Structures are given as C-alpha cells and as structure tokens.
Amino acid sequence: MGYTLNFNLIWRHFDKLWGGLLLSLELAVISIAIGIVIGLVLAVWYVSAGRVVRAIIAAYVEFIRNVPLILLVYLVFYGLPTVVDLAYSAPTSFVLTLSVYSGAYLVEVFRSGLEAVPRGQLDAGKAIGLTPWQRLIHVRLPTMLRITLPALSNTFISLFKDTSIASVISVPELTYGAQWINFNTFRIVEVYLVTTAMYLLTGYTLLFALRLVERRFRAAR
Amino acid sequence: MASSNDNPALLDIAEVSKSFGSVSVLRSVSLQVAKGEVVTIIGPSGSGKTTLLRCVNFLESYDSGSIRIDGKEVGFRDGGARQRRSERDLAAMRAETGMVFQSFNLFPHLTAAGNIMLGLTKVRGKSKTEARSISEHWLSRVGLAHKADSLPAELSGGQQQRVGIARAVAMEPKILLLDEITSALDPELVGEVLAVVRSLAEDGMTMVMVTHEMAFARDASSRIVFMADGGVSAVGPPKEVLAAETTNERLRAFLARFRASHF
C-alpha cells in the first residue's frame, strides 16, 4: 500500500469545514423552523378540513416526497428565477427549498400525531367547556407533541443531513468545504473521513439533545 | 312556553330519537330529572344508555326531540328552526354539565391539579392562584391532596378516576354525568370511587349515571331508569324497579341474568 494518511493539509484548511458546519446548522435550523410552521398549520388545517383542502395538501406532500431533493434544489435555484422575475442568493434559494421540503415531511408527522390523540381526551376537553381553539392549544397539541417527538427527532436529523445537497449550488456548507479541500489538496480520504466524523458527531449530539427533551416530556416533573 | 312551570325539571329530555344509519339507538326517550336527584340508568349493553348520556352534553347529536337544562336547549338554538348552536355556544352550554368517563380521560401532560385548573382558568376565567386553591380543595375532598402535583401516569386507576370526578365537580356544574365510571377499574378500587360519588350525592349534587353496580344503584339512587332497545322500559324508585317480582319481561330477564352472573 503506497498511500499514507496525512491530515496536515486538512487541518490547514479546517476553517472551511468548521465554517461549513456552522452554515449547515444554520441552514437546517432556519429551514426546519419554517418547515415546522408550514407543517403545523397544514396538519391542523388538514384534520379539520373538507375533501378539497385535504386533496390539495395531500398533493403537496406526495409531490415533495416523490421528487428527489437535489432536483427541487436545481428547480428553485436555476428554474424559478427564469420563469418569474426573482433574484435570490444560493443560500436563500436552498433555505426556501428545504423549508418547503421539510414542511411536507412535517405535515405527515404532525397529521398522524393529531389523529393519534385519543378521542376520549378531546371529549374531556369538550365536556369541561373548552372551545375548539382551546382544545387544540391545551389538549390536542400537547398530546400530539408527546406522541410525535421520536418521529420528529428522526426527521430533524435527516433534514440536517440533507443540507449537504446545498453543495450542488455552491453554498459553502460542510460538504462544499470538503469538496473544496479535496480539489485543492487531493487528500480525498482524509478530508472525507474528517467530514464524516463531523456529520456523525453533530448528528449524535442533536439526537442526544432531542432524546433528553423527549425524556423530559415523558418523565415526571 | 319555556319554564313558567312552578317546579320545572332541571334536566328535561323530551322524545329524543337518534339513529346511526339504519340502526335506531334512541327511540323517543323522555326523562325528567329534578334538582338534587340521583338518577341511575341501567340496561343491557347496546340499549343506548351511554349514547343518551352523551347527548345530554351534546358530545353526540340527536335526530329529533329536545334536551333542556334549566329550560335551555342544549345543542340547538332557541326558537323554531332546529339549528345547531355555534361551537362557542356549545362550549358554554357544556360547561354547565360535568362528565366523568369510563376511561378517565385525564389530560396526560397535566398534573392532577393541572387537570382541574384547565377548565377553571380557561372556561371560568379564574386566576391561577384561585384555580389552584379550588383544585386543592377538591383534591382533598376526593382524598388526593397529596397527589396534586402527580401526573396521571403516576396514579392508580382509582386515583385517576377520583381526579376525573374532581375535575368535573370543580367547575360547579348543574348536573354531573357519570358514564360507567367504575367499569375500567380493578374490583378493589371500585369502592373508593363510589364513596366519592356517594358523598357528592349527600351534598345534593344532581347526577345522572350509567352503571353496572346494582348494589350501588339501589342504595344511592333516587330513581332507576331501565333502558332496553333504545327506549325507557321502566322507571321508578330503586325498590320498585329492582323488585324480583316485576311484570316487565325484559327487566326481569335482565335482572335474572345480572344476578346469575354477579352473585
């Protein structure tokens, strides 16, 4: 074997990876936050709406789930500005795409959670005289959250990893930083080992934090 | 035409009918309950007992007839046309009745006190401190003062059900509806729940309950209603209705089957 690992060049350019990781997290946090709003609003609307609204929301979810994210990223960044007169930066374009993308997945998570809230609890809310809005805020959503937290954690981790796709439109996040170092140093094994470790550590940290939140929700105070 | 009567019934169920598709579950049921009465509904499963109870606070709608509490129609607007009340109105009407459920239905994310406080703060508009002290009062009344900050998952079935009762009565409802509240409990926990119901009855709380606890029904009720096939088949004081020599064939069969399986 003639290949010896040499990480020196990686450390010299480590700021590309570190800065990239921070940008990845930023992209994920903003997109997921917007996605949560989209998901919650549409899920609540879905469970109380008629057939037409349900069909429209279902169509949105199915469209997103059946089209690869990378294609959506290309469509929004290269396609959309040529059709409508819009100009946005690559990071903005990606956040827009990932928000709409995560919204579709989160609608599904929230919707199934809302439907899993036992009917008896809703009856109890009605019986003490809560209005529909109060039942939603004080009974249905809290229970839905407890039910969906595990699925929610998985979706968040998966969306964080999806930020790597931003590299295809030159957003300087973690994967793009890794590619840059690779092109400039040709230390392909080293750079992707380090990058993998960084994704892994971040993912684990996120998962650990989310599990703590889950446990807090379940356990006694 | 409403309540010019001298002694109007607090709860007035008049010719209520309801069907699920082609299955008729309530057939022109009429029943009046006076203030302070404890009325127990018995009958074979599928006779419409629970459905009737759920119509009283409009958890279920009905096809015809009327249900009035203090002269006010529960689910439909006053006046001629049969028009469902707005959700806001319905919520306000439901706050006048309390309900205790077979499966407790406590809010799992709230403590025992929190379960009781929710309606007091959001529906009755009480301050947190006031709601807290009311909930502590009722929790001690049902023997659970020390469990105020426990979550439902940390309580036994009997304790959960006592919180369920406290949650309902803390709202000071005009009528308390009890839907087979001991059916989901282990036999050794039934007594503690029935003791609470008995003490509420002694306080003069108006109650309508569905139960399979015949001994309790006999001792605690002012009247017993026997339902069969969606209709009221017999009604009267416990001694009359539960008498072994009744001429009502259905009732006799029900009681015979009941004695055979429970004694």
Boltz contact constraints between the chains, C-beta under 6 A:
constraints:
  - contact:
      token1: [A, 120]
      token2: [B, 103]
      max_distance: 6.0
  - contact:
      token1: [A, 120]
      token2: [B, 105]
      max_distance: 6.0
  - contact:
      token1: [A, 121]
      token2: [B, 105]
      max_distance: 6.0
  - contact:
      token1: [A, 123]
      token2: [B, 59]
      max_distance: 6.0
  - contact:
      token1: [A, 124]
      token2: [B, 105]
      max_distance: 6.0
  - contact:
      token1: [A, 126]
      token2: [B, 94]
      max_distance: 6.0
  - contact:
      token1: [A, 127]
      token2: [B, 57]
      max_distance: 6.0
  - contact:
      token1: [A, 127]
      token2: [B, 99]
      max_distance: 6.0
  - contact:
      token1: [A, 128]
      token2: [B, 119]
      max_distance: 6.0
  - contact:
      token1: [A, 128]
      token2: [B, 171]
      max_distance: 6.0
  - contact:
      token1: [A, 129]
      token2: [B, 91]
      max_distance: 6.0
  - contact:
      token1: [A, 129]
      token2: [B, 94]
      max_distance: 6.0
  - contact:
      token1: [A, 129]
      token2: [B, 95]
      max_distance: 6.0
  - contact:
      token1: [A, 129]
      token2: [B, 123]
      max_distance: 6.0
  - contact:
      token1: [A, 131]
      token2: [B, 88]
      max_distance: 6.0
  - contact:
      token1: [A, 131]
      token2: [B, 91]
      max_distance: 6.0
  - contact:
      token1: [A, 132]
      token2: [B, 87]
      max_distance: 6.0
  - contact:
      token1: [A, 134]
      token2: [B, 122]
      max_distance: 6.0
  - contact:
      token1: [A, 138]
      token2: [B, 118]
      max_distance: 6.0
  - contact:
      token1: [A, 139]
      token2: [B, 107]
      max_distance: 6.0
  - contact:
      token1: [A, 142]
      token2: [B, 109]
      max_distance: 6.0
  - contact:
      token1: [A, 220]
      token2: [B, 151]
      max_distance: 6.0
  - contact:
      token1: [A, 220]
      token2: [B, 154]
      max_distance: 6.0
